[in-house]
Amino acid sequence: MIVTDLPGYPSLREYQRIVGTKQFSAIEELAGRLSGVSLQEINSTRYGGGVSEILISYVPFLNALGLETTWSVMEAEQPFFDVTKTLHNFLQGREGGFSPEMIETYWEAQRQNEGLIEDDADVVTIHDPQPLGLVEFLTNRELERKRLLWRCHVQLETVPTTAVGSIGNVLRRLVEKYHAGVFSSFQYLPLWNVPSFIIPPFIDPLSEKNRDLPVSEIDATLAKFGIDPEKPIVTQVSRYDVFKDPVGVIQAFKNVRRKMPCQLVLVGGRACDDPECFIVLREVRETAEDDPDIHILDLPPDSHREINALQRASDVIVQKSIKEGFGLTVTEGLWKEKPVVAGSVGGIPLQIRDGWNGYLVSTVQETADRILHLLRHPETAREMGARGKEFVREYYLLTRGVQDHLTVIDQVKNGRITARDSVICYHPQVVTTRMAGCAARH
């Protein structure tokens, strides 16, 4: 089919040069089968966080393929985001309850966004729990005419459904109204009555955050933030979120520095739907104790080139998450040919083969030991980094994500999905990791 490049965005042929003709031809074939189908993406923030970063590239890519795609964002007051942050933490295992007032705050925001789902959208993908309840405002006729997908980016760990009216039961009831659910990993699939697809997230290799940069720009970025280019650099990029464990990263760094001079760069951004970041940032600064070797950066959400430069200047990338849906900052580090030391949680083990392109860790001491090993053995670090980039090229770029998601849309819109307890996977790395493949749930 003929593709149309969009002004202000990379040419689709640039992506083809990166991933090859075979994969790109498969994407074009899928887009051809979906010709005339209108798509809509809905989430809770335009800037900040992995979901918005995915959609910033994904939506223009689909439009360039000739698929009419729109992106809508919820509008809500701060109390709503306080509630959904509590819900996010709850789903990832933190204890906590939900008062009637919190539940009413959630539903009031859903009512305020009642018309967000477009009348002429054929397939609507709703991301994460924030806009999940919008399905309640569709008529039975609309549900029959449209196809709704719920894409869950968080690491689902706690979804109890024992008590009638519990938050778990509410979530399950809502999700089971969708035509399919999309999850990042087999590990945390809820046993709900909805067809489920496994699709890991992805990065855009031509975005400002991931494209190649001149050395002069990297050097200028280090100078801007007072980072010594002659001293080894260890970097973690993530929101200031307790589940990213930035305090644990500082503790690991201090253990490393006792044995080898180095510096730590914590690069944090804010998402408007994450009100806890200010609390975590304050704790991080208190733990750092004004250490001159610890650079705590609180950057605006559009600081993509600066983050890119800092990652490329680093000797080791860390992502010491204790809960993680997938971990796109791991993908970014691997793409930039850096060895990554990361928590063995969520979707991170899909990306890191322990000892091959990075290390998986569980404790502060393990993190420190692996960082120190890589700093002392730069040749090993370079070999791991080279393997990591090729791994991401094959499995975790925008092109693979588009191919997988269009396959799901094609299956839901044009296929014959009738097994309400099926789990379907098209992503080859996930199939390989599972060994047994994408088998049905019990």
Stockholm file with secondary structure:
# STOCKHOLM 1.0

chainA/1-442         MIVTDLPGYPSLREYQRIVGTKQFSAIEELAGRLSGVSLQEINSTRYGGGVSEILISYVPFLNALGLETTWSVMEAEQPFFDVTKTLHNFLQGREGGFSPEMIETYWEAQRQNEGLIEDDADVVTIHDPQPLGLVEFLTNRELERKRLLWRCHVQLETVPTTAVGSIGNVLRRLVEKYHAGVFSSFQYLPLWNVPSFIIPPFIDPLSEKNRDLPVSEIDATLAKFGIDPEKPIVTQVSRYDVFKDPVGVIQAFKNVRRKMPCQLVLVGGRACDDPECFIVLREVRETAEDDPDIHILDLPPDSHREINALQRASDVIVQKSIKEGFGLTVTEGLWKEKPVVAGSVGGIPLQIRDGWNGYLVSTVQETADRILHLLRHPETAREMGARGKEFVREYYLLTRGVQDHLTVIDQVKNGRITARDSVICYHPQVVTTRMAGCAARH
#=GR chainA/1-442 SS CCCCCCTTSCCHHHHHHHHCHHHHHHHHHHHHHTTTCCEEEEESCSSSSHHHHHHHHHHHHHHHTTCCEEEEECCCCHHHHHHHHHHHHHHTTCCCCCCHHHHHHHHHHHHHTTTCSCTTCSEEEEESSTTGGGGGGSCHHHHHHSEEEEEECSCCCCCCCCSTTCHHHHHHHHHTTSSEEEESCGGGCCCCSSCEEECCCCBCTTSTTTSCCCHHHHHHHHHHTTCCTTSCEEEEESCSCGGGCHHHHHHHHHHHHTTSCCEEEEEEECCTTCTTHHHHHHHHHHHHTTCTTEEEEEECTTCHHHHHHHHHHCSEEEECCSSCSCCHHHHHHHHTTCCEEEESCTTHHHHCCBTTTEEEECSHHHHHHHHHHHHHCHHHHHHHHHHHHHHHHHHSBHHHHHHHHHHHHHHHHHSCCCCTTCEEECCHHHHHHHSSCSCCCC
#=GC SS_cons         CCCCCCTTSCCHHHHHHHHCHHHHHHHHHHHHHTTTCCEEEEESCSSSSHHHHHHHHHHHHHHHTTCCEEEEECCCCHHHHHHHHHHHHHHTTCCCCCCHHHHHHHHHHHHHTTTCSCTTCSEEEEESSTTGGGGGGSCHHHHHHSEEEEEECSCCCCCCCCSTTCHHHHHHHHHTTSSEEEESCGGGCCCCSSCEEECCCCBCTTSTTTSCCCHHHHHHHHHHTTCCTTSCEEEEESCSCGGGCHHHHHHHHHHHHTTSCCEEEEEEECCTTCTTHHHHHHHHHHHHTTCTTEEEEEECTTCHHHHHHHHHHCSEEEECCSSCSCCHHHHHHHHTTCCEEEESCTTHHHHCCBTTTEEEECSHHHHHHHHHHHHHCHHHHHHHHHHHHHHHHHHSBHHHHHHHHHHHHHHHHHSCCCCTTCEEECCHHHHHHHSSCSCCCC
//
